[in-house]
Amino acid sequence: MAYQQLAYLHLATIVPAFLVGSVLLASRKGTSDHRILGKIYLLLMVFTGLITLLMPAQVGPQVLGHFGFIHAFSLLTLYSAPAAYFAARHGNIKAHRGYMIGLYIGGILIAGAFAFAPGRMLHHLLLGIG
């Protein structure tokens, strides 16, 4: 699959994850809606983490001719999403909360900020620069 196709597939998972994650952070916790939206959010984040591992680094140094610094966020996502799920399943709400907040901040906000860096596709698409 071409890089551009992977990028659009990534956007198709991360944009709804951002929206659902925002709703989850702002809404009441522990409800049936929270549980359903949480599962959707975690699935979207796992898919986005897998997709991004397939995308070669376009900016900065590469390891093995493919992976870059931004891939650390993919690994963070692929660790944190299942950890958050299992923490909730085992009643460890404090750990669940920590994983979910870290996933949202690291996997969406910080990684998203890097995605708009000069030389990246989103920088060019949204700002018309590069």
N, C-alpha and C positions, 0 to 999 in steps of 0.2 A: 504494500500500500504506500502511495506517495506521501511525502511529508505534509503537503497541503491537505490531503484527505484526512490524515491523522489529526492535523490541527483543527479541522472543522468538527471531527468526531469528538475531540477533546472539548471544544467549546460547547458541543451539544450535551455534554455531561457536566461540565463545570458551571455553566451559567445556571441551570436548574439547581445544582447543588448549592451554589451561593444563595439563591433565593430561598430554598427550603431551609438551609442552615440558618439564615437570618431570621426566618419565622420561628424556628426552634429555639434560638437563643432568646427571642423576645416573648415567647409564649409560656404559658403555665406548663410545668414539668409533671411527668408521671401520668398524664391522661392517655386514653386510648389513641387520640389523634397524635399526641407526641410520640407514642411508640411506633405508629404506622409511618409517620413522616420521618422519624429517626431511621427506620429500616431503609426507606427510600433514599435518604441522604447518604447513609453508609454504603449502599450499593452503588450510587452515583460516584461516590468518592473512590471506591475500589476500582470501578471501571476507569475512572479518569487516571488513577495511579498506574494502572496497567497500560493504558493508551500512551501515557507520557513516557513510559520506559521504552516504548517502540520508536519514539521520536528522537532522532539524533540531535545532540547539542548543536545549536547554530551560532552561539556566541561563546567566546572564551575557550580555554583549553579543553581538550577531550581526553578521556581515558579509553583505551581500546578502540579508538577511532569513532566513538559513539556517545559515551556518557560524559556529562558535564556537571558542574556544580548544581544546576537546577534539578538534576535527578535525585539529589538528596531529599528533596521534598516529595518525590514519588515514593521513595522508601519510607519516609515518615508517614505518609498517607497509608501505605500498605501495611504498616505496623499498627498505627493508631486506630484505624477503623475497626479491625477485628478485636483489638484490645478493649476499645470502648464498648463494643457489643457484649463481649464476655464479662466485662466488669459489671454492666447493668444486669445481665442474666444472673450473676452471682450475688447481686444485691450490694455491690460495692459502688455506691452512687458517687462518693467522693472521687474515686479513681475514674469513673465514667465521665463525670463532669470535667475533670482535668484533661482526659484524652480528647473529649469533644471540643473543648475550648482550644486546645493545642492544634487539633486538626483544622479547625476553622481559621485560626490565626496563621498557622504555618502553612497549611495545605492550600488555603484559598487566598488570604489577604497578602501574606508575604510573597508566596510563589507568584501570585497574580501581579504584584508590583514588579517583580523581576520580568514577567512576561511582557511588560510595556517598555522595557529597556531598549535603547537605541540598538538597531540591528535585528531586532526580533520582529516576527510577522505581525503581531498585534500593534506594535509601535507604527509600523508602516500602514497597516489597514485603517487604524483609527485616526492617526495623526497625519497620514499622507507623507511621512518623512522616512527616508531610508531607502 
